[in-house]
Amino acid sequence: MPLTYFGLSFEKVFGELLEGAPSMVFAIFCGRFLNLYTITKLKMLTRGRYFWLRSIFACLIGDLITLTLVYSIIFHNLPFSAVSQLYFSDLFVRVSYSIVGGGPAVLVVNYLKKKEGLDVYDHGTNFNPFKFSLSD
């Protein structure tokens, strides 16, 4: 017998949310990791120049992975043609936001670099997200 509260079935109200939440967490983890990895590697390749383009490209890569995983897991029972408009409009909004937000981000990054006198490159960094160590 389903759990009910005020005549609503808990499964009916929260069922899809509980199914989708773990896949969203997994997809966001993968997408953000690739975003950070891409922007770091591009910084080394471009010797620290073109921050705006690096950030837009890294966001595009991360969002592509995130959305592809989310849509393929959550909407696995629907054909891609049924959700393609939602997928591409979601991607468009995310990339547009990264383009618009890139300008202020460049100003903040340049200000912090000047103020702190520091520009860090991640040469020799281990990007393995599964390496755990209790000692530093």
LINZIPE-V769054 format. One record per residue. N is the residue number from 1. RES is the residue in one letter. PHI is phi in whole degrees, 0 to 359 (NA if undefined). NEAR is the number of other ideal C-beta (glycine too) atoms within 10 Angstrom. Layout:
[[N	RES	PHI	NEAR] [N	RES	PHI	NEAR]]
This chain:
[[1	M	NA	4] [2	P	289	9] [3	L	290	9] [4	T	237	12] [5	Y	213	8] [6	F	54	4] [7	G	81	5] [8	L	259	12] [9	S	281	13] [10	F	303	12] [11	E	297	12] [12	K	293	10] [13	V	280	11] [14	F	250	13] [15	G	302	12] [16	E	291	11] [17	L	297	9] [18	L	291	10] [19	E	286	11] [20	G	277	15] [21	A	300	11] [22	P	297	10] [23	S	291	16] [24	M	294	15] [25	V	297	10] [26	F	298	14] [27	A	295	21] [28	I	294	15] [29	F	302	13] [30	C	296	17] [31	G	296	22] [32	R	292	14] [33	F	298	14] [34	L	293	17] [35	N	299	22] [36	L	295	15] [37	Y	297	17] [38	T	296	19] [39	I	293	19] [40	T	290	18] [41	K	294	14] [42	L	293	19] [43	K	297	20] [44	M	292	12] [45	L	292	11] [46	T	265	12] [47	R	56	8] [48	G	84	14] [49	R	266	10] [50	Y	60	15] [51	F	303	18] [52	W	300	15] [53	L	294	12] [54	R	298	20] [55	S	291	22] [56	I	295	17] [57	F	295	17] [58	A	296	21] [59	C	296	21] [60	L	299	17] [61	I	297	17] [62	G	298	23] [63	D	290	21] [64	L	301	16] [65	I	293	19] [66	T	302	23] [67	L	293	18] [68	T	297	15] [69	L	294	18] [70	V	299	20] [71	Y	292	20] [72	S	285	14] [73	I	276	15] [74	I	289	16] [75	F	256	15] [76	H	297	8] [77	N	269	6] [78	L	247	10] [79	P	290	8] [80	F	300	10] [81	S	299	7] [82	A	284	10] [83	V	245	15] [84	S	296	11] [85	Q	295	9] [86	L	295	12] [87	Y	300	16] [88	F	288	11] [89	S	290	10] [90	D	297	16] [91	L	297	17] [92	F	299	10] [93	V	297	11] [94	R	296	18] [95	V	291	16] [96	S	299	10] [97	Y	297	12] [98	S	291	20] [99	I	292	14] [100	V	293	9] [101	G	283	14] [102	G	293	17] [103	G	299	10] [104	P	299	9] [105	A	296	13] [106	V	298	14] [107	L	298	10] [108	V	295	10] [109	V	297	14] [110	N	296	11] [111	Y	297	10] [112	L	294	12] [113	K	298	14] [114	K	291	10] [115	K	295	8] [116	E	270	9] [117	G	63	7] [118	L	223	8] [119	D	219	11] [120	V	269	11] [121	Y	247	11] [122	D	264	14] [123	H	292	7] [124	G	78	5] [125	T	281	11] [126	N	272	7] [127	F	266	11] [128	N	288	7] [129	P	283	11] [130	F	254	4] [131	K	272	7] [132	F	246	6] [133	S	214	5] [134	L	274	4] [135	S	254	3] [136	D	263	3]]
